[in-house]
Amino acid sequence: MKPMIWHPEPNDKKVNVYLDSMNHEPWLAIYAGMIMLLGMFTLLVLLGVF
């Protein structure tokens, strides 16, 4: 059975560097999608008025 106390392993630093470089939220795509949805909603409302 392994001990319950965690000690850093040699590979941990490399894994953390990889995760920091790759694991980010796509904020630009989220904002672009929100703006497109708002624009389409506005367009539908304006077309529905006429």
The 8 nearest C-alpha neighbors of each residue, nearest first, counted from 0:
[[1, 2, 3, 4, 5, 6, 8, 7],
 [0, 2, 3, 4, 5, 6, 8, 7],
 [3, 1, 4, 0, 5, 6, 7, 8],
 [2, 4, 5, 1, 0, 6, 7, 8],
 [5, 3, 2, 6, 1, 7, 0, 8],
 [6, 4, 3, 7, 2, 8, 1, 11],
 [5, 7, 8, 4, 3, 2, 9, 11],
 [8, 6, 11, 5, 9, 10, 12, 4],
 [7, 9, 11, 10, 6, 12, 5, 13],
 [8, 10, 11, 7, 12, 13, 14, 6],
 [9, 11, 13, 8, 12, 14, 7, 15],
 [12, 10, 14, 8, 13, 9, 15, 7],
 [13, 11, 15, 14, 10, 16, 9, 8],
 [12, 14, 16, 15, 11, 10, 17, 9],
 [13, 15, 17, 11, 12, 16, 18, 10],
 [16, 14, 18, 12, 17, 13, 19, 11],
 [15, 17, 19, 13, 14, 18, 12, 20],
 [18, 16, 14, 20, 15, 19, 21, 13],
 [17, 19, 15, 21, 22, 20, 16, 14],
 [20, 18, 16, 17, 21, 22, 15, 23],
 [19, 21, 17, 18, 22, 16, 23, 15],
 [22, 20, 18, 19, 23, 17, 16, 24],
 [21, 23, 18, 19, 20, 24, 17, 25],
 [24, 22, 21, 25, 19, 20, 26, 18],
 [23, 25, 26, 22, 27, 29, 28, 21],
 [24, 26, 28, 27, 29, 23, 30, 22],
 [27, 25, 29, 28, 24, 30, 31, 23],
 [26, 28, 30, 29, 25, 31, 32, 24],
 [27, 29, 31, 26, 25, 30, 32, 33],
 [30, 28, 26, 32, 27, 31, 33, 25],
 [29, 31, 33, 27, 32, 28, 26, 34],
 [32, 30, 28, 34, 33, 29, 27, 35],
 [33, 31, 35, 29, 30, 34, 28, 36],
 [32, 34, 30, 36, 35, 31, 37, 29],
 [35, 33, 37, 31, 32, 36, 38, 30],
 [36, 34, 38, 32, 37, 33, 39, 31],
 [37, 35, 33, 39, 38, 34, 40, 32],
 [36, 38, 34, 40, 35, 39, 41, 33],
 [37, 39, 35, 41, 36, 40, 34, 42],
 [40, 38, 42, 36, 41, 37, 35, 43],
 [39, 41, 37, 43, 42, 38, 36, 44],
 [42, 40, 38, 44, 39, 43, 37, 45],
 [41, 43, 39, 45, 40, 44, 46, 38],
 [44, 42, 46, 40, 45, 41, 47, 39],
 [45, 43, 47, 41, 42, 46, 40, 48],
 [44, 46, 42, 48, 47, 43, 41, 49],
 [47, 45, 43, 48, 44, 49, 42, 41],
 [46, 48, 44, 45, 49, 43, 42, 41],
 [49, 47, 45, 46, 44, 43, 42, 41],
 [48, 47, 46, 45, 44, 43, 42, 41]]
